[in-house]
Amino acid sequence: MRYIATFYSHFGAIRFKRLCESRGISARMMPVPRDLSSSCGTCVLYEGDVPCPSGTWPEEVEQAVSLLPDGYQVMYRAEGS
């Protein structure tokens, strides 16, 4: 499955991408799609069997969605977002 994670900062996006790669998960940074919102405008597109590669969401993650043929499904949203 393919996922997009958005972040509060560019640094958070970089750390998440490195986390994915350290676990053998294909990941790339890109601008946030217009249908989603983000504090920093950068997201990470990644693939995997589970939406959270580390088991717990890092505090830098604003939200994570799975990509569906007709849009997105929210998998995680930080409190207050």
All heavy atoms as a GROMACS GRO file, in nm:
protein
  631
    1MET      N    1   0.084  -0.117   0.000
    1MET     CA    2   0.000   0.000   0.000
    1MET      C    3   0.089   0.123   0.000
    1MET      O    4   0.198   0.123   0.055
    1MET     CB    5  -0.092  -0.002   0.121
    1MET     CG    6  -0.176   0.122   0.129
    1MET     SD    7  -0.347   0.110   0.183
    1MET     CE    8  -0.417  -0.013   0.082
    2ARG      N    9   0.039   0.230  -0.060
    2ARG     CA   10   0.113   0.357  -0.064
    2ARG      C   11   0.050   0.455   0.033
    2ARG      O   12  -0.073   0.463   0.044
    2ARG     CB   13   0.114   0.414  -0.205
    2ARG     CG   14   0.196   0.328  -0.297
    2ARG     CD   15   0.195   0.367  -0.442
    2ARG     NE   16   0.135   0.492  -0.476
    2ARG     CZ   17   0.185   0.578  -0.565
    2ARG    NH1   18   0.296   0.551  -0.626
    2ARG    NH2   19   0.123   0.690  -0.593
    3TYR      N   20   0.136   0.532   0.100
    3TYR     CA   21   0.094   0.628   0.201
    3TYR      C   22   0.161   0.762   0.178
    3TYR      O   23   0.268   0.769   0.117
    3TYR     CB   24   0.133   0.580   0.342
    3TYR     CG   25   0.077   0.445   0.377
    3TYR    CD1   26   0.155   0.330   0.363
    3TYR    CD2   27  -0.052   0.431   0.426
    3TYR    CE1   28   0.106   0.205   0.396
    3TYR    CE2   29  -0.103   0.307   0.459
    3TYR     CZ   30  -0.023   0.194   0.444
    3TYR     OH   31  -0.074   0.071   0.476
    4ILE      N   32   0.098   0.866   0.230
    4ILE     CA   33   0.157   0.999   0.235
    4ILE      C   34   0.150   1.046   0.380
    4ILE      O   35   0.045   1.040   0.443
    4ILE     CB   36   0.083   1.099   0.145
    4ILE    CG1   37   0.102   1.064  -0.002
    4ILE    CG2   38   0.129   1.242   0.173
    4ILE    CD1   39   0.024   1.155  -0.097
    5ALA      N   40   0.264   1.094   0.431
    5ALA     CA   41   0.269   1.154   0.564
    5ALA      C   42   0.303   1.301   0.548
    5ALA      O   43   0.389   1.337   0.467
    5ALA     CB   44   0.373   1.084   0.650
    6THR      N   45   0.233   1.386   0.622
    6THR     CA   46   0.262   1.530   0.623
    6THR      C   47   0.321   1.566   0.759
    6THR      O   48   0.305   1.494   0.857
    6THR     CB   49   0.136   1.615   0.594
    6THR    OG1   50   0.040   1.594   0.699
    6THR    CG2   51   0.075   1.577   0.460
    7PHE      N   52   0.387   1.683   0.763
    7PHE     CA   53   0.469   1.717   0.879
    7PHE      C   54   0.453   1.862   0.919
    7PHE      O   55   0.412   1.946   0.840
    7PHE     CB   56   0.616   1.688   0.847
    7PHE     CG   57   0.637   1.545   0.808
    7PHE    CD1   58   0.625   1.507   0.675
    7PHE    CD2   59   0.663   1.450   0.903
    7PHE    CE1   60   0.639   1.375   0.638
    7PHE    CE2   61   0.677   1.317   0.867
    7PHE     CZ   62   0.665   1.279   0.734
    8TYR      N   63   0.495   1.891   1.042
    8TYR     CA   64   0.496   2.028   1.092
    8TYR      C   65   0.618   2.105   1.044
    8TYR      O   66   0.617   2.227   1.042
    8TYR     CB   67   0.494   2.027   1.246
    8TYR     CG   68   0.366   1.972   1.303
    8TYR    CD1   69   0.363   1.847   1.364
    8TYR    CD2   70   0.247   2.043   1.295
    8TYR    CE1   71   0.246   1.796   1.416
    8TYR    CE2   72   0.129   1.992   1.348
    8TYR     CZ   73   0.129   1.869   1.408
    8TYR     OH   74   0.014   1.818   1.458
    9SER      N   75   0.726   2.031   1.007
    9SER     CA   76   0.848   2.097   0.963
    9SER      C   77   0.920   2.013   0.857
    9SER      O   78   0.898   1.892   0.848
    9SER     CB   79   0.943   2.119   1.082
    9SER     OG   80   0.995   1.994   1.125
   10HIS      N   81   1.006   2.078   0.780
   10HIS     CA   82   1.087   2.006   0.681
   10HIS      C   83   1.180   1.907   0.751
   10HIS      O   84   1.204   1.797   0.700
   10HIS     CB   85   1.170   2.104   0.597
   10HIS     CG   86   1.086   2.193   0.511
   10HIS    ND1   87   1.018   2.148   0.401
   10HIS    CD2   88   1.059   2.326   0.520
   10HIS    CE1   89   0.953   2.248   0.346
   10HIS    NE2   90   0.976   2.357   0.416
   11PHE      N   91   1.232   1.945   0.865
   11PHE     CA   92   1.320   1.857   0.940
   11PHE      C   93   1.249   1.727   0.978
   11PHE      O   94   1.306   1.619   0.970
   11PHE     CB   95   1.373   1.928   1.066
   11PHE     CG   96   1.465   1.843   1.149
   11PHE    CD1   97   1.592   1.813   1.104
   11PHE    CD2   98   1.424   1.794   1.271
   11PHE    CE1   99   1.678   1.735   1.180
   11PHE    CE2  100   1.509   1.715   1.347
   11PHE     CZ  101   1.636   1.685   1.302
   12GLY      N  102   1.122   1.738   1.018
   12GLY     CA  103   1.044   1.619   1.051
   12GLY      C  104   1.026   1.528   0.931
   12GLY      O  105   1.032   1.406   0.942
   13ALA      N  106   1.005   1.588   0.814
   13ALA     CA  107   0.991   1.509   0.691
   13ALA      C  108   1.122   1.436   0.658
   13ALA      O  109   1.120   1.318   0.621
   13ALA     CB  110   0.950   1.600   0.575
   14ILE      N  111   1.234   1.505   0.674
   14ILE     CA  112   1.364   1.443   0.647
   14ILE      C  113   1.388   1.326   0.743
   14ILE      O  114   1.430   1.218   0.702
   14ILE     CB  115   1.477   1.547   0.658
   14ILE    CG1  116   1.466   1.648   0.543
   14ILE    CG2  117   1.614   1.479   0.658
   14ILE    CD1  118   1.552   1.772   0.562
   15ARG      N  119   1.359   1.346   0.870
   15ARG     CA  120   1.379   1.239   0.969
   15ARG      C  121   1.290   1.119   0.938
   15ARG      O  122   1.333   1.005   0.950
   15ARG     CB  123   1.352   1.290   1.109
   15ARG     CG  124   1.464   1.376   1.162
   15ARG     CD  125   1.437   1.429   1.300
   15ARG     NE  126   1.375   1.329   1.385
   15ARG     CZ  127   1.400   1.316   1.514
   15ARG    NH1  128   1.487   1.396   1.571
   15ARG    NH2  129   1.340   1.226   1.586
   16PHE      N  130   1.165   1.143   0.898
   16PHE     CA  131   1.073   1.034   0.868
   16PHE      C  132   1.120   0.957   0.744
   16PHE      O  133   1.114   0.834   0.742
   16PHE     CB  134   0.932   1.088   0.847
   16PHE     CG  135   0.827   0.981   0.837
   16PHE    CD1  136   0.773   0.924   0.951
   16PHE    CD2  137   0.782   0.938   0.714
   16PHE    CE1  138   0.675   0.826   0.942
   16PHE    CE2  139   0.684   0.840   0.704
   16PHE     CZ  140   0.631   0.783   0.818
   17LYS      N  141   1.166   1.027   0.644
   17LYS     CA  142   1.219   0.961   0.523
   17LYS      C  143   1.336   0.872   0.560
   17LYS      O  144   1.344   0.757   0.516
   17LYS     CB  145   1.261   1.064   0.420
   17LYS     CG  146   1.317   1.003   0.291
   17LYS     CD  147   1.359   1.111   0.194
   17LYS     CE  148   1.412   1.054   0.065
   17LYS     NZ  149   1.545   0.996   0.080
   18ARG      N  150   1.425   0.920   0.642
   18ARG     CA  151   1.540   0.840   0.686
   18ARG      C  152   1.495   0.719   0.769
   18ARG      O  153   1.553   0.610   0.758
   18ARG     CB  154   1.637   0.925   0.766
   18ARG     CG  155   1.711   1.024   0.680
   18ARG     CD  156   1.805   1.108   0.761
   18ARG     NE  157   1.873   1.205   0.677
   18ARG     CZ  158   1.936   1.312   0.724
   18ARG    NH1  159   1.940   1.336   0.853
   18ARG    NH2  160   1.994   1.395   0.640
   19LEU      N  161   1.392   0.737   0.851
   19LEU     CA  162   1.336   0.626   0.929
   19LEU      C  163   1.285   0.517   0.836
   19LEU      O  164   1.314   0.399   0.855
   19LEU     CB  165   1.224   0.676   1.020
   19LEU     CG  166   1.140   0.570   1.088
   19LEU    CD1  167   1.220   0.501   1.198
   19LEU    CD2  168   1.013   0.629   1.144
   20CYS      N  169   1.209   0.558   0.735
   20CYS     CA  170   1.156   0.462   0.638
   20CYS      C  171   1.271   0.386   0.571
   20CYS      O  172   1.271   0.263   0.564
   20CYS     CB  173   1.071   0.531   0.532
   20CYS     SG  174   0.913   0.592   0.592
   21GLU      N  175   1.369   0.460   0.521
   21GLU     CA  176   1.481   0.398   0.450
   21GLU      C  177   1.560   0.304   0.540
   21GLU      O  178   1.607   0.199   0.494
   21GLU     CB  179   1.571   0.507   0.391
   21GLU     CG  180   1.503   0.582   0.280
   21GLU     CD  181   1.581   0.702   0.230
   21GLU    OE1  182   1.670   0.752   0.302
   21GLU    OE2  183   1.552   0.746   0.119
   22SER      N  184   1.573   0.338   0.668
   22SER     CA  185   1.647   0.251   0.760
   22SER      C  186   1.575   0.119   0.783
   22SER      O  187   1.637   0.020   0.824
   22SER     CB  188   1.670   0.321   0.894
   22SER     OG  189   1.551   0.329   0.970
   23ARG      N  190   1.445   0.117   0.755
   23ARG     CA  191   1.367  -0.005   0.768
   23ARG      C  192   1.342  -0.073   0.633
   23ARG      O  193   1.258  -0.161   0.621
   23ARG     CB  194   1.235   0.026   0.837
   23ARG     CG  195   1.255   0.057   0.985
   23ARG     CD  196   1.128   0.095   1.053
   23ARG     NE  197   1.129   0.092   1.197
   23ARG     CZ  198   1.207   0.157   1.279
   23ARG    NH1  199   1.304   0.232   1.232
   23ARG    NH2  200   1.195   0.149   1.410
   24GLY      N  201   1.413  -0.028   0.530
   24GLY     CA  202   1.400  -0.088   0.398
   24GLY      C  203   1.274  -0.050   0.323
   24GLY      O  204   1.234  -0.118   0.229
   25ILE      N  205   1.213   0.062   0.362
   25ILE     CA  206   1.088   0.109   0.299
   25ILE      C  207   1.122   0.217   0.198
   25ILE      O  208   1.191   0.314   0.229
   25ILE     CB  209   0.992   0.165   0.406
   25ILE    CG1  210   0.953   0.053   0.504
   25ILE    CG2  211   0.869   0.227   0.343
   25ILE    CD1  212   0.880   0.102   0.627
   26SER      N  213   1.072   0.200   0.076
   26SER     CA  214   1.092   0.299  -0.029
   26SER      C  215   1.018   0.428   0.010
   26SER      O  216   0.899   0.424   0.042
   26SER     CB  217   1.038   0.244  -0.160
   26SER     OG  218   1.040   0.343  -0.259
   27ALA      N  219   1.089   0.542   0.009
   27ALA     CA  220   1.028   0.668   0.049
   27ALA      C  221   1.092   0.783  -0.029
   27ALA      O  222   1.210   0.778  -0.062
   27ALA     CB  223   1.048   0.691   0.199
   28ARG      N  224   1.009   0.885  -0.059
   28ARG     CA  225   1.063   1.005  -0.123
   28ARG      C  226   0.986   1.127  -0.074
   28ARG      O  227   0.867   1.121  -0.046
   28ARG     CB  228   1.059   0.996  -0.274
   28ARG     CG  229   0.922   1.000  -0.336
   28ARG     CD  230   0.932   0.988  -0.489
   28ARG     NE  231   0.802   0.977  -0.547
   28ARG     CZ  232   0.739   1.076  -0.611
   28ARG    NH1  233   0.797   1.193  -0.625
   28ARG    NH2  234   0.620   1.057  -0.662
   29MET      N  235   1.059   1.236  -0.065
   29MET     CA  236   0.997   1.363  -0.026
   29MET      C  237   0.941   1.430  -0.150
   29MET      O  238   0.996   1.415  -0.259
   29MET     CB  239   1.100   1.453   0.042
   29MET     CG  240   1.145   1.399   0.176
   29MET     SD  241   1.272   1.499   0.256
   29MET     CE  242   1.190   1.656   0.273
   30MET      N  243   0.831   1.504  -0.131
   30MET     CA  244   0.768   1.575  -0.241
   30MET      C  245   0.676   1.683  -0.185
   30MET      O  246   0.648   1.685  -0.065
   30MET     CB  247   0.688   1.478  -0.329
   30MET     CG  248   0.577   1.405  -0.259
   30MET     SD  249   0.497   1.287  -0.368
   30MET     CE  250   0.327   1.338  -0.352
   31PRO      N  251   0.630   1.776  -0.270
   31PRO     CA  252   0.532   1.875  -0.224
   31PRO      C  253   0.401   1.806  -0.185
   31PRO      O  254   0.364   1.704  -0.242
   31PRO     CB  255   0.511   1.965  -0.346
   31PRO     CG  256   0.627   1.939  -0.435
   31PRO     CD  257   0.671   1.799  -0.408
   32VAL      N  258   0.333   1.863  -0.088
   32VAL     CA  259   0.205   1.807  -0.043
   32VAL      C  260   0.101   1.826  -0.153
   32VAL      O  261   0.088   1.936  -0.208
   32VAL     CB  262   0.158   1.875   0.087
   32VAL    CG1  263   0.019   1.828   0.128
   32VAL    CG2  264   0.257   1.850   0.198
   33PRO      N  265   0.025   1.720  -0.188
   33PRO     CA  266  -0.082   1.736  -0.287
   33PRO      C  267  -0.184   1.841  -0.243
   33PRO      O  268  -0.208   1.859  -0.123
   33PRO     CB  269  -0.147   1.596  -0.292
   33PRO     CG  270  -0.041   1.504  -0.244
   33PRO     CD  271   0.038   1.582  -0.143
   34ARG      N  272  -0.245   1.908  -0.337
   34ARG     CA  273  -0.340   2.016  -0.306
   34ARG      C  274  -0.458   1.970  -0.221
   34ARG      O  275  -0.515   2.048  -0.146
   34ARG     CB  276  -0.392   2.078  -0.435
   34ARG     CG  277  -0.289   2.156  -0.508
   34ARG     CD  278  -0.345   2.213  -0.636
   34ARG     NE  279  -0.237   2.266  -0.715
   34ARG     CZ  280  -0.244   2.382  -0.776
   34ARG    NH1  281  -0.354   2.454  -0.771
   34ARG    NH2  282  -0.142   2.425  -0.845
   35ASP      N  283  -0.497   1.843  -0.235
   35ASP     CA  284  -0.612   1.791  -0.159
   35ASP      C  285  -0.582   1.774  -0.011
   35ASP      O  286  -0.674   1.757   0.068
   35ASP     CB  287  -0.656   1.656  -0.216
   35ASP     CG  288  -0.709   1.667  -0.358
   35ASP    OD1  289  -0.735   1.779  -0.404
   35ASP    OD2  290  -0.723   1.562  -0.422
   36LEU      N  291  -0.455   1.775   0.025
   36LEU     CA  292  -0.414   1.762   0.165
   36LEU      C  293  -0.355   1.894   0.211
   36LEU      O  294  -0.314   1.976   0.129
   36LEU     CB  295  -0.308   1.652   0.179
   36LEU     CG  296  -0.347   1.512   0.136
   36LEU    CD1  297  -0.227   1.418   0.145
   36LEU    CD2  298  -0.462   1.459   0.220
   37SER      N  299  -0.351   1.914   0.341
   37SER     CA  300  -0.287   2.036   0.392
   37SER      C  301  -0.170   1.995   0.481
   37SER      O  302  -0.166   1.885   0.534
   37SER     CB  303  -0.387   2.120   0.472
   37SER     OG  304  -0.429   2.050   0.586
   38SER      N  305  -0.077   2.086   0.496
   38SER     CA  306   0.042   2.060   0.576
   38SER      C  307   0.098   2.191   0.626
   38SER      O  308   0.092   2.293   0.557
   38SER     CB  309   0.146   1.986   0.492
   38SER     OG  310   0.269   1.982   0.558
   39SER      N  311   0.157   2.187   0.743
   39SER     CA  312   0.219   2.307   0.798
   39SER      C  313   0.340   2.350   0.718
   39SER      O  314   0.365   2.468   0.698
   39SER     CB  315   0.259   2.283   0.944
   39SER     OG  316   0.146   2.262   1.023
   40CYS      N  317   0.420   2.252   0.671
   40CYS     CA  318   0.546   2.289   0.606
   40CYS      C  319   0.543   2.275   0.454
   40CYS      O  320   0.634   2.320   0.386
   40CYS     CB  321   0.661   2.206   0.663
   40CYS     SG  322   0.666   2.035   0.608
   41GLY      N  323   0.441   2.212   0.398
   41GLY     CA  324   0.431   2.199   0.252
   41GLY      C  325   0.509   2.083   0.193
   41GLY      O  326   0.511   2.064   0.073
   42THR      N  327   0.575   2.004   0.278
   42THR     CA  328   0.651   1.889   0.233
   42THR      C  329   0.591   1.762   0.291
   42THR      O  330   0.550   1.759   0.406
   42THR     CB  331   0.799   1.899   0.278
   42THR    OG1  332   0.854   2.019   0.227
   42THR    CG2  333   0.880   1.782   0.228
   43CYS      N  334   0.586   1.657   0.209
   43CYS     CA  335   0.536   1.529   0.256
   43CYS      C  336   0.632   1.418   0.217
   43CYS      O  337   0.726   1.441   0.141
   43CYS     CB  338   0.396   1.501   0.203
   43CYS     SG  339   0.387   1.465   0.026
   44VAL      N  340   0.607   1.300   0.270
   44VAL     CA  341   0.684   1.181   0.232
   44VAL      C  342   0.585   1.079   0.177
   44VAL      O  343   0.486   1.045   0.242
   44VAL     CB  344   0.762   1.122   0.352
   44VAL    CG1  345   0.828   0.990   0.313
   44VAL    CG2  346   0.865   1.221   0.402
   45LEU      N  347   0.613   1.036   0.055
   45LEU     CA  348   0.537   0.928  -0.009
   45LEU      C  349   0.616   0.801   0.017
   45LEU      O  350   0.736   0.795  -0.012
   45LEU     CB  351   0.524   0.954  -0.159
   45LEU     CG  352   0.463   0.842  -0.243
   45LEU    CD1  353   0.317   0.822  -0.208
   45LEU    CD2  354   0.479   0.873  -0.391
   46TYR      N  355   0.550   0.701   0.075
   46TYR     CA  356   0.620   0.576   0.107
   46TYR      C  357   0.528   0.457   0.087
   46TYR      O  358   0.407   0.472   0.076
   46TYR     CB  359   0.677   0.580   0.249
   46TYR     CG  360   0.574   0.595   0.360
   46TYR    CD1  361   0.537   0.487   0.437
   46TYR    CD2  362   0.516   0.718   0.386
   46TYR    CE1  363   0.444   0.500   0.539
   46TYR    CE2  364   0.424   0.733   0.488
   46TYR     CZ  365   0.388   0.623   0.565
   46TYR     OH  366   0.295   0.638   0.665
   47GLU      N  367   0.587   0.339   0.079
   47GLU     CA  368   0.512   0.216   0.058
   47GLU      C  369   0.541   0.120   0.172
   47GLU      O  370   0.651   0.120   0.228
   47GLU     CB  371   0.552   0.152  -0.074
   47GLU     CG  372   0.518   0.239  -0.193
   47GLU     CD  373   0.548   0.172  -0.326
   47GLU    OE1  374   0.546   0.047  -0.331
   47GLU    OE2  375   0.572   0.244  -0.422
   48GLY      N  376   0.442   0.040   0.206
   48GLY     CA  377   0.464  -0.058   0.312
   48GLY      C  378   0.340  -0.139   0.341
   48GLY      O  379   0.232  -0.113   0.287
   49ASP      N  380   0.359  -0.236   0.429
   49ASP     CA  381   0.248  -0.322   0.470
   49ASP      C  382   0.166  -0.259   0.581
   49ASP      O  383   0.051  -0.295   0.602
   49ASP     CB  384   0.301  -0.457   0.516
   49ASP     CG  385   0.370  -0.534   0.404
   49ASP    OD1  386   0.332  -0.516   0.287
   49ASP    OD2  387   0.463  -0.610   0.435
   50VAL      N  388   0.227  -0.168   0.656
   50VAL     CA  389   0.159  -0.099   0.766
   50VAL      C  390   0.178   0.052   0.750
   50VAL      O  391   0.281   0.097   0.698
   50VAL     CB  392   0.212  -0.145   0.904
   50VAL    CG1  393   0.180  -0.291   0.928
   50VAL    CG2  394   0.360  -0.121   0.917
   51PRO      N  395   0.082   0.132   0.795
   51PRO     CA  396   0.093   0.277   0.776
   51PRO      C  397   0.203   0.344   0.858
   51PRO      O  398   0.256   0.446   0.819
   51PRO     CB  399  -0.044   0.331   0.815
   51PRO     CG  400  -0.115   0.220   0.883
   51PRO     CD  401  -0.046   0.092   0.850
   52CYS      N  402   0.240   0.285   0.972
   52CYS     CA  403   0.341   0.346   1.058
   52CYS      C  404   0.465   0.257   1.061
   52CYS      O  405   0.464   0.151   1.124
   52CYS     CB  406   0.287   0.366   1.198
   52CYS     SG  407   0.404   0.445   1.309
   53PRO      N  408   0.572   0.299   0.996
   53PRO     CA  409   0.690   0.213   0.987
   53PRO      C  410   0.760   0.186   1.119
   53PRO      O  411   0.831   0.088   1.132
   53PRO     CB  412   0.782   0.289   0.891
   53PRO     CG  413   0.730   0.426   0.881
   53PRO     CD  414   0.588   0.423   0.923
   54SER      N  415   0.740   0.269   1.220
   54SER     CA  416   0.812   0.250   1.346
   54SER      C  417   0.724   0.190   1.457
   54SER      O  418   0.774   0.165   1.566
   54SER     CB  419   0.869   0.383   1.395
   54SER     OG  420   0.765   0.473   1.424
   55GLY      N  421   0.596   0.170   1.433
   55GLY     CA  422   0.507   0.118   1.536
   55GLY      C  423   0.436   0.227   1.616
   55GLY      O  424   0.325   0.208   1.661
   56THR      N  425   0.501   0.341   1.634
   56THR     CA  426   0.438   0.458   1.696
   56THR      C  427   0.470   0.578   1.609
   56THR      O  428   0.579   0.591   1.555
   56THR     CB  429   0.488   0.484   1.839
   56THR    OG1  430   0.630   0.501   1.836
   56THR    CG2  431   0.454   0.369   1.932
   57TRP      N  432   0.375   0.668   1.596
   57TRP     CA  433   0.393   0.784   1.509
   57TRP      C  434   0.489   0.883   1.572
   57TRP      O  435   0.468   0.924   1.687
   57TRP     CB  436   0.258   0.851   1.482
   57TRP     CG  437   0.170   0.767   1.398
   57TRP    CD1  438   0.064   0.692   1.440
   57TRP    CD2  439   0.180   0.746   1.257
   57TRP    NE1  440   0.008   0.626   1.334
   57TRP    CE2  441   0.077   0.657   1.220
   57TRP    CE3  442   0.266   0.792   1.159
   57TRP    CZ2  443   0.058   0.615   1.089
   57TRP    CZ3  444   0.248   0.750   1.028
   57TRP    CH2  445   0.145   0.663   0.995
   58PRO      N  446   0.593   0.923   1.501
   58PRO     CA  447   0.681   1.030   1.553
   58PRO      C  448   0.601   1.159   1.572
   58PRO      O  449   0.506   1.186   1.500
   58PRO     CB  450   0.785   1.046   1.441
   58PRO     CG  451   0.782   0.919   1.364
   58PRO     CD  452   0.639   0.871   1.373
   59GLU      N  453   0.641   1.238   1.670
   59GLU     CA  454   0.566   1.361   1.701
   59GLU      C  455   0.569   1.463   1.588
   59GLU      O  456   0.485   1.552   1.583
   59GLU     CB  457   0.613   1.423   1.831
   59GLU     CG  458   0.754   1.476   1.828
   59GLU     CD  459   0.797   1.533   1.962
   59GLU    OE1  460   0.781   1.465   2.064
   59GLU    OE2  461   0.846   1.646   1.961
   60GLU      N  462   0.663   1.449   1.494
   60GLU     CA  463   0.671   1.541   1.381
   60GLU      C  464   0.560   1.518   1.277
   60GLU      O  465   0.535   1.604   1.194
   60GLU     CB  466   0.806   1.529   1.309
   60GLU     CG  467   0.924   1.567   1.392
   60GLU     CD  468   0.996   1.443   1.448
   60GLU    OE1  469   0.938   1.333   1.445
   60GLU    OE2  470   1.109   1.459   1.495
   61VAL      N  471   0.497   1.400   1.281
   61VAL     CA  472   0.395   1.366   1.181
   61VAL      C  473   0.266   1.440   1.214
   61VAL      O  474   0.211   1.430   1.323
   61VAL     CB  475   0.369   1.214   1.175
   61VAL    CG1  476   0.257   1.182   1.077
   61VAL    CG2  477   0.496   1.140   1.136
   62GLU      N  478   0.217   1.515   1.116
   62GLU     CA  479   0.091   1.588   1.130
   62GLU      C  480  -0.026   1.497   1.096
   62GLU      O  481  -0.126   1.493   1.167
   62GLU     CB  482   0.094   1.709   1.037
   62GLU     CG  483  -0.021   1.803   1.053
   62GLU     CD  484  -0.003   1.928   0.967
   62GLU    OE1  485   0.074   1.927   0.869
   62GLU    OE2  486  -0.069   2.027   1.000
   63GLN      N  487  -0.013   1.424   0.984
   63GLN     CA  488  -0.115   1.327   0.945
   63GLN      C  489  -0.054   1.226   0.848
   63GLN      O  490   0.051   1.251   0.789
   63GLN     CB  491  -0.236   1.394   0.881
   63GLN     CG  492  -0.211   1.453   0.744
   63GLN     CD  493  -0.337   1.509   0.681
   63GLN    OE1  494  -0.448   1.468   0.714
   63GLN    NE2  495  -0.321   1.604   0.592
   64ALA      N  496  -0.121   1.112   0.835
   64ALA     CA  497  -0.081   1.011   0.737
   64ALA      C  498  -0.208   0.959   0.671
   64ALA      O  499  -0.309   0.938   0.739
   64ALA     CB  500  -0.004   0.898   0.802
   65VAL      N  501  -0.201   0.942   0.541
   65VAL     CA  502  -0.315   0.893   0.465
   65VAL      C  503  -0.270   0.779   0.374
   65VAL      O  504  -0.154   0.772   0.335
   65VAL     CB  505  -0.381   1.004   0.379
   65VAL    CG1  506  -0.432   1.117   0.466
   65VAL    CG2  507  -0.284   1.057   0.274
   66SER      N  508  -0.364   0.690   0.343
   66SER     CA  509  -0.335   0.588   0.242
   66SER      C  510  -0.392   0.639   0.110
   66SER      O  511  -0.493   0.710   0.108
   66SER     CB  512  -0.396   0.454   0.280
   66SER     OG  513  -0.536   0.463   0.291
   67LEU      N  514  -0.327   0.604   0.002
   67LEU     CA  515  -0.373   0.646  -0.131
   67LEU      C  516  -0.471   0.543  -0.183
   67LEU      O  517  -0.441   0.424  -0.187
   67LEU     CB  518  -0.254   0.658  -0.228
   67LEU     CG  519  -0.175   0.788  -0.220
   67LEU    CD1  520  -0.100   0.798  -0.091
   67LEU    CD2  521  -0.085   0.800  -0.338
   68LEU      N  522  -0.589   0.590  -0.221
   68LEU     CA  523  -0.694   0.506  -0.277
   68LEU      C  524  -0.720   0.549  -0.421
   68LEU      O  525  -0.684   0.661  -0.458
   68LEU     CB  526  -0.823   0.521  -0.194
   68LEU     CG  527  -0.813   0.490  -0.045
   68LEU    CD1  528  -0.944   0.525   0.024
   68LEU    CD2  529  -0.778   0.345  -0.022
   69PRO      N  530  -0.782   0.464  -0.501
   69PRO     CA  531  -0.810   0.502  -0.640
   69PRO      C  532  -0.892   0.631  -0.653
   69PRO      O  533  -0.875   0.707  -0.747
   69PRO     CB  534  -0.887   0.383  -0.696
   69PRO     CG  535  -0.849   0.268  -0.609
   69PRO     CD  536  -0.822   0.326  -0.474
   70ASP      N  537  -0.978   0.658  -0.554
   70ASP     CA  538  -1.065   0.776  -0.562
   70ASP      C  539  -1.032   0.883  -0.458
   70ASP      O  540  -1.114   0.969  -0.429
   70ASP     CB  541  -1.210   0.733  -0.548
   70ASP     CG  542  -1.238   0.661  -0.418
   70ASP    OD1  543  -1.144   0.615  -0.353
   70ASP    OD2  544  -1.357   0.651  -0.381
   71GLY      N  545  -0.913   0.878  -0.399
   71GLY     CA  546  -0.876   0.981  -0.302
   71GLY      C  547  -0.785   0.927  -0.193
   71GLY      O  548  -0.694   0.849  -0.220
   72TYR      N  549  -0.812   0.969  -0.069
   72TYR     CA  550  -0.728   0.935   0.045
   72TYR      C  551  -0.813   0.883   0.160
   72TYR      O  552  -0.929   0.920   0.174
   72TYR     CB  553  -0.653   1.058   0.096
   72TYR     CG  554  -0.577   1.132  -0.010
   72TYR    CD1  555  -0.629   1.249  -0.066
   72TYR    CD2  556  -0.454   1.087  -0.054
   72TYR    CE1  557  -0.558   1.318  -0.162
   72TYR    CE2  558  -0.383   1.156  -0.151
   72TYR     CZ  559  -0.436   1.270  -0.205
   72TYR     OH  560  -0.366   1.338  -0.301
   73GLN      N  561  -0.752   0.800   0.243
   73GLN     CA  562  -0.815   0.758   0.368
   73GLN      C  563  -0.720   0.795   0.480
   73GLN      O  564  -0.602   0.754   0.479
   73GLN     CB  565  -0.841   0.608   0.370
   73GLN     CG  566  -0.901   0.561   0.500
   73GLN     CD  567  -0.924   0.412   0.504
   73GLN    OE1  568  -0.894   0.340   0.410
   73GLN    NE2  569  -0.977   0.364   0.614
   74VAL      N  570  -0.768   0.871   0.577
   74VAL     CA  571  -0.684   0.914   0.689
   74VAL      C  572  -0.653   0.793   0.776
   74VAL      O  573  -0.742   0.721   0.820
   74VAL     CB  574  -0.754   1.024   0.772
   74VAL    CG1  575  -0.671   1.058   0.895
   74VAL    CG2  576  -0.778   1.148   0.688
   75MET      N  577  -0.524   0.771   0.799
   75MET     CA  578  -0.478   0.662   0.884
   75MET      C  579  -0.439   0.714   1.022
   75MET      O  580  -0.446   0.643   1.120
   75MET     CB  581  -0.358   0.592   0.820
   75MET     CG  582  -0.383   0.541   0.680
   75MET     SD  583  -0.523   0.429   0.665
   75MET     CE  584  -0.462   0.287   0.749
   76TYR      N  585  -0.393   0.840   1.025
   76TYR     CA  586  -0.348   0.901   1.150
   76TYR      C  587  -0.360   1.053   1.137
   76TYR      O  588  -0.330   1.108   1.032
   76TYR     CB  589  -0.202   0.865   1.179
   76TYR     CG  590  -0.143   0.944   1.291
   76TYR    CD1  591  -0.169   0.912   1.424
   76TYR    CD2  592  -0.060   1.054   1.266
   76TYR    CE1  593  -0.114   0.985   1.528
   76TYR    CE2  594  -0.005   1.127   1.369
   76TYR     CZ  595  -0.032   1.094   1.499
   76TYR     OH  596   0.021   1.167   1.602
   77ARG      N  597  -0.405   1.116   1.242
   77ARG     CA  598  -0.404   1.263   1.247
   77ARG      C  599  -0.366   1.301   1.390
   77ARG      O  600  -0.428   1.253   1.486
   77ARG     CB  601  -0.541   1.319   1.212
   77ARG     CG  602  -0.542   1.472   1.214
   77ARG     CD  603  -0.667   1.534   1.156
   77ARG     NE  604  -0.660   1.522   1.012
   77ARG     CZ  605  -0.762   1.489   0.934
   77ARG    NH1  606  -0.879   1.462   0.985
   77ARG    NH2  607  -0.747   1.481   0.802
   78ALA      N  608  -0.265   1.386   1.404
   78ALA     CA  609  -0.220   1.430   1.535
   78ALA      C  610  -0.331   1.508   1.605
   78ALA      O  611  -0.408   1.578   1.538
   78ALA     CB  612  -0.094   1.515   1.523
   79GLU      N  613  -0.337   1.497   1.736
   79GLU     CA  614  -0.436   1.572   1.811
   79GLU      C  615  -0.414   1.721   1.790
   79GLU      O  616  -0.300   1.768   1.786
   79GLU     CB  617  -0.426   1.538   1.959
   79GLU     CG  618  -0.471   1.397   1.990
   79GLU     CD  619  -0.466   1.369   2.139
   79GLU    OE1  620  -0.485   1.462   2.219
   79GLU    OE2  621  -0.441   1.252   2.172
   80GLY      N  622  -0.520   1.795   1.773
   80GLY     CA  623  -0.511   1.938   1.751
   80GLY      C  624  -0.490   1.979   1.608
   80GLY      O  625  -0.480   2.096   1.577
   81SER      N  626  -0.480   1.881   1.517
   81SER     CA  627  -0.460   1.914   1.375
   81SER      C  628  -0.592   1.922   1.303
   81SER      O  629  -0.686   1.860   1.334
   81SER     CB  630  -0.376   1.807   1.306
   81SER     OG  631  -0.246   1.810   1.356
   0.00000   0.00000   0.00000
